[in-house]
């Protein structure tokens, strides 16, 4: 599973991040292979994942954003057994550890808002060992480059990416992929 997901990320530079039903419908009909689910609740997440899986998508659920699920380890087990998602995104180290134990693809999300964030990224990735990290906002090529040069973990750039220039800048800085809710970018 982990190797297949890594290959898909390397072959798919644009990841669709969906935040509502409209995004779900458009994403299902796109050629994008990897989808980050950023919405839903404990009652709807199974159906959201099922629709995406039926469309042949690799589905990564941002556990912290699913209403009714706590950002605790048991939520990872629930997502795996009930939804059959391929992986999770979280800002919580314990959740990432549990995802790894469950055999799910694990992406740790970091908000880079100041210089202290660099230390946090390096410290947490060394102790938790996520499969990938997602850096937000993703429109900071110099920051992305610095993180990529100092991290052993592949980087996804996400947040505020709005055009082809943003995609190219993030990829040239070393990001493996970009994630975006901007549907125009999905079809570039």
GROMACS elastic network, one bead per residue, 0.5 to 0.9 nm:
[ bonds ]
;  ai    aj funct       b0    kb
    1     4     6  0.51738   500
    1     5     6  0.61658   500
    1     6     6  0.86505   500
    1    86     6  0.78154   500
    1   103     6  0.76502   500
    1   104     6  0.75577   500
    1   105     6  0.74157   500
    2     5     6  0.51900   500
    2     6     6  0.61990   500
    2     7     6  0.87111   500
    2   103     6  0.77929   500
    2   104     6  0.73862   500
    2   105     6  0.57773   500
    2   106     6  0.88639   500
    2   131     6  0.77593   500
    3     6     6  0.50683   500
    3     7     6  0.62255   500
    3     8     6  0.86377   500
    4     7     6  0.52043   500
    4     8     6  0.62706   500
    4     9     6  0.87937   500
    5     8     6  0.50222   500
    5     9     6  0.62569   500
    5    10     6  0.86924   500
    5    34     6  0.87617   500
    5    58     6  0.77586   500
    5    86     6  0.83102   500
    5   105     6  0.72738   500
    6     9     6  0.51666   500
    6    10     6  0.63031   500
    6    11     6  0.86879   500
    6   105     6  0.89117   500
    6   131     6  0.82437   500
    6   132     6  0.87344   500
    7    10     6  0.51224   500
    7    11     6  0.61817   500
    7    12     6  0.84868   500
    8    11     6  0.50622   500
    8    12     6  0.58166   500
    8    13     6  0.89017   500
    8    33     6  0.75040   500
    8    34     6  0.74505   500
    8    58     6  0.85197   500
    9    12     6  0.50595   500
    9    13     6  0.65577   500
    9    14     6  0.84864   500
    9    15     6  0.82489   500
    9    33     6  0.88431   500
    9    34     6  0.75086   500
    9   156     6  0.89934   500
    9   176     6  0.68328   500
    9   177     6  0.63722   500
   10    13     6  0.66378   500
   10   176     6  0.60197   500
   10   177     6  0.70805   500
   11   176     6  0.89580   500
   11   177     6  0.87778   500
   12    15     6  0.70112   500
   12    32     6  0.73300   500
   12    33     6  0.69405   500
   12    34     6  0.74168   500
   12   176     6  0.86607   500
   12   177     6  0.68712   500
   12   178     6  0.89973   500
   13   167     6  0.83372   500
   13   171     6  0.79920   500
   13   175     6  0.89028   500
   13   176     6  0.66205   500
   13   178     6  0.60362   500
   13   179     6  0.83943   500
   14    32     6  0.71700   500
   14    33     6  0.87799   500
   14    34     6  0.80731   500
   14   167     6  0.80647   500
   14   177     6  0.58406   500
   14   178     6  0.52119   500
   14   179     6  0.59802   500
   14   180     6  0.75994   500
   14   185     6  0.79572   500
   14   186     6  0.65873   500
   15    32     6  0.66816   500
   15    33     6  0.74680   500
   15    34     6  0.54053   500
   15    35     6  0.58221   500
   15    36     6  0.71111   500
   15   177     6  0.70232   500
   15   178     6  0.59869   500
   15   180     6  0.64404   500
   15   181     6  0.87078   500
   15   186     6  0.74190   500
   16    23     6  0.85527   500
   16    27     6  0.68631   500
   16    32     6  0.67487   500
   16    33     6  0.83005   500
   16    34     6  0.65538   500
   16    36     6  0.61761   500
   16    37     6  0.85264   500
   16   178     6  0.87652   500
   16   179     6  0.59731   500
   16   180     6  0.57040   500
   16   181     6  0.61972   500
   16   182     6  0.80685   500
   16   183     6  0.76311   500
   16   185     6  0.87253   500
   16   186     6  0.62847   500
   17    23     6  0.80731   500
   17    27     6  0.87797   500
   17    34     6  0.86880   500
   17    35     6  0.57409   500
   17    37     6  0.59843   500
   17    38     6  0.66227   500
   17   179     6  0.59983   500
   17   180     6  0.51955   500
   17   182     6  0.80389   500
   17   183     6  0.87696   500
   18    21     6  0.80198   500
   18    22     6  0.83723   500
   18    23     6  0.50977   500
   18    24     6  0.60644   500
   18    27     6  0.76718   500
   18    35     6  0.71861   500
   18    36     6  0.62223   500
   18    37     6  0.52782   500
   18    38     6  0.57386   500
   18    39     6  0.72400   500
   18   180     6  0.81096   500
   18   181     6  0.56865   500
   18   182     6  0.88616   500
   18   183     6  0.88234   500
   19    22     6  0.82798   500
   19    23     6  0.63902   500
   19    24     6  0.78168   500
   19    36     6  0.87958   500
   19    37     6  0.66558   500
   19    39     6  0.50658   500
   19    40     6  0.82270   500
   19   181     6  0.69895   500
   20    23     6  0.53891   500
   20    24     6  0.63754   500
   20    25     6  0.89472   500
   20    37     6  0.87896   500
   20    38     6  0.79771   500
   20    39     6  0.63216   500
   20    40     6  0.79232   500
   21    25     6  0.62538   500
   21    26     6  0.86990   500
   21    39     6  0.89847   500
   21    48     6  0.87498   500
   22    25     6  0.52960   500
   22    26     6  0.63509   500
   22    27     6  0.85093   500
   23    26     6  0.51938   500
   23    27     6  0.58421   500
   23    28     6  0.84877   500
   23   181     6  0.78613   500
   23   183     6  0.73844   500
   24    27     6  0.51374   500
   24    28     6  0.61708   500
   24    29     6  0.89077   500
   24    37     6  0.86392   500
   24    48     6  0.77509   500
   24    51     6  0.85414   500
   24    52     6  0.78419   500
   25    28     6  0.53451   500
   25    29     6  0.68176   500
   26    29     6  0.54166   500
   26    30     6  0.63974   500
   26   183     6  0.79481   500
   27    30     6  0.50318   500
   27    31     6  0.79672   500
   27    32     6  0.71781   500
   27    35     6  0.78652   500
   27    52     6  0.82824   500
   27   183     6  0.83073   500
   27   186     6  0.82740   500
   28    31     6  0.81571   500
   28    32     6  0.84065   500
   28    51     6  0.78186   500
   28    52     6  0.62842   500
   28    54     6  0.89861   500
   28    55     6  0.59666   500
   28    56     6  0.86131   500
   28    57     6  0.79324   500
   29    32     6  0.86006   500
   29    55     6  0.80271   500
   30    33     6  0.82374   500
   30   186     6  0.77180   500
   30   187     6  0.74367   500
   31   186     6  0.85966   500
   31   187     6  0.82126   500
   32    35     6  0.75316   500
   32    57     6  0.77391   500
   32   186     6  0.71529   500
   32   187     6  0.84547   500
   33    56     6  0.74343   500
   33    57     6  0.50655   500
   33    58     6  0.61102   500
   33    59     6  0.87378   500
   34    57     6  0.57864   500
   34    59     6  0.62115   500
   34    60     6  0.76520   500
   35    52     6  0.80382   500
   35    57     6  0.67231   500
   35    58     6  0.61556   500
   35    59     6  0.51496   500
   35    60     6  0.61598   500
   35    61     6  0.83086   500
   35   179     6  0.86387   500
   36    58     6  0.86498   500
   36    59     6  0.62198   500
   36    61     6  0.57495   500
   36    62     6  0.68450   500
   36    88     6  0.85671   500
   36    89     6  0.82202   500
   36   179     6  0.78115   500
   36   180     6  0.88872   500
   37    40     6  0.79835   500
   37    45     6  0.88208   500
   37    48     6  0.82525   500
   37    49     6  0.81189   500
   37    59     6  0.71860   500
   37    60     6  0.62221   500
   37    62     6  0.59421   500
   37    63     6  0.87470   500
   37    65     6  0.87443   500
   37    66     6  0.89415   500
   38    61     6  0.66720   500
   38    62     6  0.54603   500
   38    63     6  0.81266   500
   38    64     6  0.86597   500
   38    65     6  0.59705   500
   38    66     6  0.73459   500
   39    45     6  0.80620   500
   39    61     6  0.84991   500
   39    62     6  0.78465   500
   39    65     6  0.60175   500
   39    66     6  0.58044   500
   39    67     6  0.78847   500
   40    43     6  0.78743   500
   40    44     6  0.57569   500
   40    45     6  0.53710   500
   40    48     6  0.77306   500
   40    65     6  0.75869   500
   40    66     6  0.52561   500
   40    67     6  0.63709   500
   41    44     6  0.53307   500
   41    45     6  0.56774   500
   41    46     6  0.89929   500
   41    65     6  0.83410   500
   41    68     6  0.58211   500
   41    69     6  0.74007   500
   42    45     6  0.58046   500
   42    46     6  0.78060   500
   42    66     6  0.67274   500
   42    67     6  0.62400   500
   42    68     6  0.53117   500
   42    69     6  0.62147   500
   43    46     6  0.71041   500
   43    47     6  0.82673   500
   43    67     6  0.89942   500
   43    68     6  0.84075   500
   44    47     6  0.54817   500
   44    48     6  0.63217   500
   44    49     6  0.88104   500
   45    48     6  0.50387   500
   45    49     6  0.61249   500
   45    50     6  0.84201   500
   45    61     6  0.87247   500
   45    66     6  0.76449   500
   45    79     6  0.84774   500
   45    83     6  0.70709   500
   46    49     6  0.53286   500
   46    50     6  0.60409   500
   46    51     6  0.87107   500
   46    79     6  0.80874   500
   46    82     6  0.65997   500
   46    84     6  0.81232   500
   46    85     6  0.86578   500
   47    51     6  0.61538   500
   47    52     6  0.86636   500
   47    83     6  0.77842   500
   48    51     6  0.53961   500
   48    52     6  0.64860   500
   48    53     6  0.87454   500
   48    83     6  0.86599   500
   49    52     6  0.52002   500
   49    53     6  0.60515   500
   49    54     6  0.85455   500
   49    59     6  0.66306   500
   49    60     6  0.87370   500
   49    61     6  0.82807   500
   49    83     6  0.61807   500
   49    84     6  0.75632   500
   49    85     6  0.63708   500
   50    53     6  0.50757   500
   50    54     6  0.60420   500
   50    55     6  0.85966   500
   50    83     6  0.69961   500
   50    84     6  0.80761   500
   50    85     6  0.84456   500
   51    54     6  0.51882   500
   51    55     6  0.64144   500
   51    56     6  0.89473   500
   51    57     6  0.89593   500
   52    55     6  0.50761   500
   52    56     6  0.65636   500
   52    57     6  0.54280   500
   52    58     6  0.76297   500
   52    59     6  0.69012   500
   53    56     6  0.50010   500
   53    57     6  0.51275   500
   53    58     6  0.67134   500
   53    59     6  0.69634   500
   53    84     6  0.87835   500
   53    85     6  0.81811   500
   54    57     6  0.74047   500
   58    85     6  0.78213   500
   58    86     6  0.62407   500
   58    87     6  0.84971   500
   59    84     6  0.87962   500
   59    85     6  0.54584   500
   59    86     6  0.53313   500
   59    87     6  0.66386   500
   59    88     6  0.84132   500
   60    63     6  0.89323   500
   60    85     6  0.61782   500
   60    86     6  0.57103   500
   60    89     6  0.67372   500
   60   105     6  0.77990   500
   60   106     6  0.85242   500
   60   107     6  0.86043   500
   61    64     6  0.87367   500
   61    65     6  0.85100   500
   61    66     6  0.82866   500
   61    79     6  0.83485   500
   61    85     6  0.68800   500
   61    86     6  0.81257   500
   61    87     6  0.63375   500
   61    89     6  0.60035   500
   61    90     6  0.87612   500
   62    65     6  0.57101   500
   62    66     6  0.70356   500
   62    87     6  0.86894   500
   62    88     6  0.55485   500
   62    90     6  0.59685   500
   62   107     6  0.88932   500
   63    66     6  0.55209   500
   63    67     6  0.88451   500
   63    69     6  0.73319   500
   63    70     6  0.80731   500
   63    71     6  0.66466   500
   63    75     6  0.76282   500
   63    76     6  0.76398   500
   63    79     6  0.83511   500
   63    88     6  0.61709   500
   63    89     6  0.60543   500
   63    90     6  0.59836   500
   63    95     6  0.86574   500
   64    67     6  0.81404   500
   64    69     6  0.76233   500
   64    70     6  0.71895   500
   64    71     6  0.55151   500
   64    89     6  0.76074   500
   64    90     6  0.58204   500
   64    91     6  0.74738   500
   64    92     6  0.83111   500
   65    69     6  0.82952   500
   65    71     6  0.88054   500
   65    90     6  0.87296   500
   66    69     6  0.58154   500
   66    70     6  0.81636   500
   67    70     6  0.79678   500
   69    72     6  0.80229   500
   69    75     6  0.60234   500
   70    73     6  0.84859   500
   70    74     6  0.83523   500
   70    75     6  0.64044   500
   71    74     6  0.84518   500
   71    75     6  0.66816   500
   71    76     6  0.84363   500
   71    90     6  0.79383   500
   71    91     6  0.89120   500
   71    92     6  0.71375   500
   71    94     6  0.87316   500
   71    95     6  0.67521   500
   72    75     6  0.56477   500
   72    76     6  0.73523   500
   72    92     6  0.82927   500
   72    94     6  0.72070   500
   72    95     6  0.59188   500
   72    98     6  0.88408   500
   73    76     6  0.54147   500
   73    77     6  0.69411   500
   73    78     6  0.89884   500
   73    94     6  0.65644   500
   73    95     6  0.51097   500
   73    96     6  0.84044   500
   73    97     6  0.83006   500
   73    98     6  0.56650   500
   73    99     6  0.79306   500
   74    77     6  0.51236   500
   74    78     6  0.62575   500
   74    79     6  0.87391   500
   74    95     6  0.85738   500
   74    98     6  0.83005   500
   75    79     6  0.61593   500
   75    80     6  0.86055   500
   75    95     6  0.82284   500
   76    79     6  0.51456   500
   76    80     6  0.62158   500
   76    81     6  0.86362   500
   76    88     6  0.77450   500
   76    95     6  0.68448   500
   76    96     6  0.87177   500
   76    98     6  0.66885   500
   76    99     6  0.60625   500
   76   102     6  0.78814   500
   76   104     6  0.87362   500
   77    80     6  0.51927   500
   77    81     6  0.61002   500
   77    82     6  0.83132   500
   77    98     6  0.79762   500
   77    99     6  0.78579   500
   77   102     6  0.71035   500
   78    81     6  0.53206   500
   78    82     6  0.56683   500
   78    83     6  0.76324   500
   79    82     6  0.54526   500
   79    83     6  0.52049   500
   79    84     6  0.65169   500
   79    85     6  0.65218   500
   79    87     6  0.87832   500
   79    88     6  0.85552   500
   80    83     6  0.58155   500
   80    85     6  0.58878   500
   80    86     6  0.77437   500
   80    87     6  0.80668   500
   80    99     6  0.87233   500
   80   102     6  0.77228   500
   80   104     6  0.75873   500
   81    84     6  0.58466   500
   81    85     6  0.85745   500
   82    85     6  0.84965   500
   84    87     6  0.86748   500
   85    88     6  0.76751   500
   85   104     6  0.80583   500
   86   103     6  0.89649   500
   86   104     6  0.59063   500
   86   105     6  0.62342   500
   87    99     6  0.74090   500
   87   103     6  0.84702   500
   87   106     6  0.57112   500
   87   107     6  0.77595   500
   88    95     6  0.87412   500
   88    96     6  0.78367   500
   88    99     6  0.70704   500
   88   104     6  0.70354   500
   88   105     6  0.63479   500
   88   106     6  0.53207   500
   88   107     6  0.62276   500
   88   108     6  0.84655   500
   89    92     6  0.89408   500
   89    95     6  0.87824   500
   89    96     6  0.77314   500
   89   105     6  0.85824   500
   89   106     6  0.61310   500
   89   108     6  0.56955   500
   89   109     6  0.65633   500
   89   133     6  0.88592   500
   89   134     6  0.85742   500
   90    93     6  0.77482   500
   90    95     6  0.67508   500
   90    96     6  0.66575   500
   90   106     6  0.80096   500
   90   107     6  0.65915   500
   90   108     6  0.52296   500
   90   109     6  0.57724   500
   90   110     6  0.88620   500
   91    95     6  0.80789   500
   91    96     6  0.80458   500
   91   107     6  0.85604   500
   91   108     6  0.55082   500
   91   109     6  0.50104   500
   91   110     6  0.65225   500
   91   111     6  0.89955   500
   92    95     6  0.54079   500
   92    96     6  0.64909   500
   92    97     6  0.89123   500
   92   108     6  0.74896   500
   92   109     6  0.84697   500
   93    96     6  0.51182   500
   93    97     6  0.62492   500
   93    98     6  0.87070   500
   93   108     6  0.77161   500
   93   124     6  0.72387   500
   93   125     6  0.88442   500
   93   127     6  0.85859   500
   93   128     6  0.61519   500
   93   130     6  0.88206   500
   94    97     6  0.51020   500
   94    98     6  0.62520   500
   94    99     6  0.86842   500
   94   128     6  0.80008   500
   95    98     6  0.51047   500
   95    99     6  0.62015   500
   95   100     6  0.87080   500
   95   106     6  0.88223   500
   96    99     6  0.50817   500
   96   100     6  0.63157   500
   96   101     6  0.87163   500
   96   105     6  0.89722   500
   96   106     6  0.57847   500
   96   107     6  0.72324   500
   96   108     6  0.67493   500
   96   128     6  0.68879   500
   96   129     6  0.81533   500
   96   130     6  0.64176   500
   97   100     6  0.51878   500
   97   101     6  0.63185   500
   97   102     6  0.87299   500
   97   106     6  0.82281   500
   97   128     6  0.60300   500
   97   129     6  0.77514   500
   97   130     6  0.76906   500
   98   102     6  0.61338   500
   98   103     6  0.86326   500
   98   104     6  0.86521   500
   99   102     6  0.50118   500
   99   103     6  0.62236   500
   99   104     6  0.50775   500
   99   105     6  0.68775   500
   99   106     6  0.59452   500
   99   130     6  0.89471   500
  100   103     6  0.51034   500
  100   104     6  0.56895   500
  100   105     6  0.68292   500
  100   106     6  0.63594   500
  100   129     6  0.84715   500
  100   130     6  0.75333   500
  100   131     6  0.83979   500
  101   104     6  0.76198   500
  102   105     6  0.89959   500
  103   106     6  0.87180   500
  105   130     6  0.80977   500
  105   131     6  0.63987   500
  105   132     6  0.84536   500
  106   129     6  0.87726   500
  106   130     6  0.53315   500
  106   131     6  0.53213   500
  106   132     6  0.67196   500
  106   133     6  0.84579   500
  107   130     6  0.57124   500
  107   131     6  0.59329   500
  107   133     6  0.52168   500
  107   134     6  0.66766   500
  108   125     6  0.81703   500
  108   130     6  0.60946   500
  108   131     6  0.80824   500
  108   132     6  0.65731   500
  108   134     6  0.61496   500
  108   135     6  0.87527   500
  109   132     6  0.87775   500
  109   133     6  0.57323   500
  109   135     6  0.61518   500
  109   136     6  0.75994   500
  110   117     6  0.78215   500
  110   120     6  0.86997   500
  110   121     6  0.70555   500
  110   133     6  0.72851   500
  110   134     6  0.61106   500
  110   135     6  0.51588   500
  110   136     6  0.62592   500
  111   114     6  0.88606   500
  111   117     6  0.73770   500
  111   134     6  0.84678   500
  111   135     6  0.60489   500
  111   137     6  0.68267   500
  112   115     6  0.77590   500
  112   116     6  0.84398   500
  112   117     6  0.54661   500
  112   118     6  0.74332   500
  112   121     6  0.89011   500
  112   135     6  0.67115   500
  112   136     6  0.60705   500
  112   137     6  0.69545   500
  112   143     6  0.84301   500
  113   116     6  0.81435   500
  113   117     6  0.66677   500
  113   136     6  0.85884   500
  113   137     6  0.85710   500
  114   117     6  0.56988   500
  114   118     6  0.78597   500
  115   118     6  0.56994   500
  115   119     6  0.76304   500
  116   119     6  0.56044   500
  116   120     6  0.65800   500
  116   121     6  0.89142   500
  117   121     6  0.60999   500
  117   122     6  0.87135   500
  118   121     6  0.51900   500
  118   122     6  0.63899   500
  118   123     6  0.85909   500
  118   146     6  0.89900   500
  118   147     6  0.73965   500
  119   122     6  0.53077   500
  119   123     6  0.59700   500
  119   124     6  0.84096   500
  120   123     6  0.51650   500
  120   124     6  0.58762   500
  120   125     6  0.82995   500
  121   124     6  0.54264   500
  121   125     6  0.59799   500
  121   126     6  0.84500   500
  121   133     6  0.86672   500
  121   147     6  0.83232   500
  121   151     6  0.84236   500
  122   125     6  0.53886   500
  122   126     6  0.61390   500
  122   127     6  0.87238   500
  122   147     6  0.85033   500
  122   150     6  0.78098   500
  122   151     6  0.67160   500
  123   126     6  0.53778   500
  123   127     6  0.64226   500
  123   128     6  0.86526   500
  124   127     6  0.51593   500
  124   128     6  0.57462   500
  124   129     6  0.77278   500
  124   130     6  0.89341   500
  125   128     6  0.52513   500
  125   129     6  0.50628   500
  125   130     6  0.63150   500
  125   132     6  0.89566   500
  125   133     6  0.80950   500
  125   151     6  0.80618   500
  125   152     6  0.83723   500
  125   153     6  0.74069   500
  126   129     6  0.57374   500
  126   130     6  0.86862   500
  126   151     6  0.89063   500
  126   152     6  0.85582   500
  129   132     6  0.84094   500
  129   153     6  0.78907   500
  130   133     6  0.68021   500
  130   153     6  0.73542   500
  131   153     6  0.66229   500
  131   154     6  0.74259   500
  132   153     6  0.54715   500
  132   154     6  0.50276   500
  132   155     6  0.58676   500
  132   156     6  0.72334   500
  133   153     6  0.66290   500
  133   154     6  0.63996   500
  133   155     6  0.50504   500
  133   156     6  0.61124   500
  133   157     6  0.86389   500
  134   138     6  0.85706   500
  134   154     6  0.86655   500
  134   155     6  0.57445   500
  134   157     6  0.57570   500
  134   158     6  0.64924   500
  134   178     6  0.86547   500
  134   179     6  0.85492   500
  135   138     6  0.61012   500
  135   144     6  0.75942   500
  135   147     6  0.89339   500
  135   155     6  0.70141   500
  135   156     6  0.61792   500
  135   157     6  0.51005   500
  135   158     6  0.59711   500
  135   159     6  0.81190   500
  136   139     6  0.80194   500
  136   140     6  0.87690   500
  136   156     6  0.87794   500
  136   157     6  0.63407   500
  136   158     6  0.51228   500
  136   159     6  0.53341   500
  136   160     6  0.82193   500
  137   140     6  0.69229   500
  137   157     6  0.70341   500
  137   158     6  0.57054   500
  137   160     6  0.61183   500
  137   161     6  0.80668   500
  138   141     6  0.76405   500
  138   143     6  0.89673   500
  138   144     6  0.75246   500
  138   156     6  0.80040   500
  138   159     6  0.51838   500
  138   160     6  0.64391   500
  138   161     6  0.63553   500
  138   166     6  0.80636   500
  138   167     6  0.88212   500
  138   170     6  0.68157   500
  138   178     6  0.74834   500
  138   179     6  0.84164   500
  139   143     6  0.88560   500
  139   144     6  0.84008   500
  139   157     6  0.75565   500
  139   158     6  0.78439   500
  139   159     6  0.73685   500
  139   160     6  0.64735   500
  139   161     6  0.61816   500
  139   166     6  0.61623   500
  139   167     6  0.84454   500
  139   169     6  0.77513   500
  139   170     6  0.67883   500
  140   143     6  0.53789   500
  140   144     6  0.60995   500
  140   145     6  0.85986   500
  140   157     6  0.87876   500
  140   166     6  0.89070   500
  140   169     6  0.83336   500
  140   170     6  0.74274   500
  140   173     6  0.89032   500
  141   145     6  0.59707   500
  141   146     6  0.85573   500
  141   166     6  0.87235   500
  141   169     6  0.59510   500
  141   170     6  0.55325   500
  141   171     6  0.85705   500
  141   172     6  0.79488   500
  141   173     6  0.54089   500
  141   174     6  0.85504   500
  142   145     6  0.51420   500
  142   146     6  0.62848   500
  142   147     6  0.87524   500
  142   173     6  0.70266   500
  143   146     6  0.51349   500
  143   147     6  0.62643   500
  143   148     6  0.85834   500
  143   173     6  0.84670   500
  144   147     6  0.51835   500
  144   148     6  0.60295   500
  144   149     6  0.85220   500
  144   155     6  0.79926   500
  144   156     6  0.89975   500
  144   157     6  0.74851   500
  144   170     6  0.69555   500
  144   173     6  0.59247   500
  144   174     6  0.68662   500
  144   175     6  0.69304   500
  145   148     6  0.50953   500
  145   149     6  0.60517   500
  145   150     6  0.86317   500
  145   170     6  0.83042   500
  145   172     6  0.83493   500
  145   174     6  0.57676   500
  145   175     6  0.78445   500
  146   149     6  0.52154   500
  146   150     6  0.63158   500
  146   151     6  0.85525   500
  146   173     6  0.84009   500
  146   174     6  0.89946   500
  147   150     6  0.52264   500
  147   151     6  0.57939   500
  147   155     6  0.80240   500
  147   174     6  0.87402   500
  148   151     6  0.52914   500
  148   152     6  0.76919   500
  148   153     6  0.78499   500
  148   154     6  0.71722   500
  148   155     6  0.65421   500
  148   173     6  0.77033   500
  148   174     6  0.58112   500
  148   175     6  0.69983   500
  149   152     6  0.81978   500
  149   174     6  0.79790   500
  151   154     6  0.74233   500
  151   155     6  0.83647   500
  154   174     6  0.85917   500
  154   175     6  0.70772   500
  154   176     6  0.64267   500
  155   174     6  0.74828   500
  155   176     6  0.57966   500
  155   177     6  0.72752   500
  155   178     6  0.87345   500
  156   170     6  0.86260   500
  156   171     6  0.89309   500
  156   175     6  0.53595   500
  156   176     6  0.57851   500
  156   178     6  0.53007   500
  156   179     6  0.69434   500
  157   161     6  0.84159   500
  157   167     6  0.86863   500
  157   170     6  0.64660   500
  157   171     6  0.83167   500
  157   175     6  0.61400   500
  157   176     6  0.80601   500
  157   177     6  0.64809   500
  157   179     6  0.63009   500
  157   180     6  0.87678   500
  158   161     6  0.67440   500
  158   177     6  0.86396   500
  158   178     6  0.55206   500
  158   180     6  0.59843   500
  159   162     6  0.87231   500
  159   178     6  0.85697   500
  159   179     6  0.70790   500
  159   180     6  0.61814   500
  159   181     6  0.80182   500
  160   166     6  0.86952   500
  160   180     6  0.74395   500
  160   181     6  0.87269   500
  160   182     6  0.84482   500
  161   164     6  0.84818   500
  161   165     6  0.88343   500
  161   166     6  0.56228   500
  161   167     6  0.68885   500
  161   178     6  0.79524   500
  161   179     6  0.78768   500
  161   180     6  0.62342   500
  161   181     6  0.85462   500
  161   182     6  0.74686   500
  161   185     6  0.80940   500
  162   165     6  0.82975   500
  162   166     6  0.65454   500
  162   167     6  0.81472   500
  162   180     6  0.78985   500
  162   182     6  0.64013   500
  162   184     6  0.79787   500
  162   185     6  0.64979   500
  163   166     6  0.54407   500
  163   167     6  0.66364   500
  163   168     6  0.89542   500
  163   182     6  0.88302   500
  163   184     6  0.80968   500
  163   185     6  0.61082   500
  163   188     6  0.84429   500
  164   167     6  0.50483   500
  164   168     6  0.61859   500
  164   169     6  0.85455   500
  164   185     6  0.72389   500
  164   188     6  0.73163   500
  165   168     6  0.52043   500
  165   169     6  0.60668   500
  165   170     6  0.86114   500
  166   169     6  0.51592   500
  166   170     6  0.61709   500
  166   171     6  0.86000   500
  167   170     6  0.53200   500
  167   171     6  0.61743   500
  167   172     6  0.84792   500
  167   177     6  0.83728   500
  167   178     6  0.66704   500
  167   185     6  0.87426   500
  168   171     6  0.51649   500
  168   172     6  0.58647   500
  168   173     6  0.84018   500
  169   172     6  0.51284   500
  169   173     6  0.60968   500
  169   174     6  0.88457   500
  170   173     6  0.50961   500
  170   174     6  0.66437   500
  170   175     6  0.56831   500
  170   176     6  0.85018   500
  170   177     6  0.80272   500
  170   178     6  0.72889   500
  171   174     6  0.52287   500
  171   176     6  0.62721   500
  171   177     6  0.66863   500
  171   178     6  0.76780   500
  172   175     6  0.71806   500
  174   177     6  0.89066   500
  175   178     6  0.71834   500
  179   182     6  0.89446   500
  180   183     6  0.76380   500
  180   185     6  0.74092   500
  180   186     6  0.77389   500
  181   184     6  0.88537   500
  181   185     6  0.82873   500
  181   186     6  0.83033   500
  182   185     6  0.55754   500
  182   186     6  0.69299   500
  183   186     6  0.50840   500
  183   187     6  0.70145   500
  184   187     6  0.56716   500
  184   188     6  0.68046   500
  185   188     6  0.52892   500
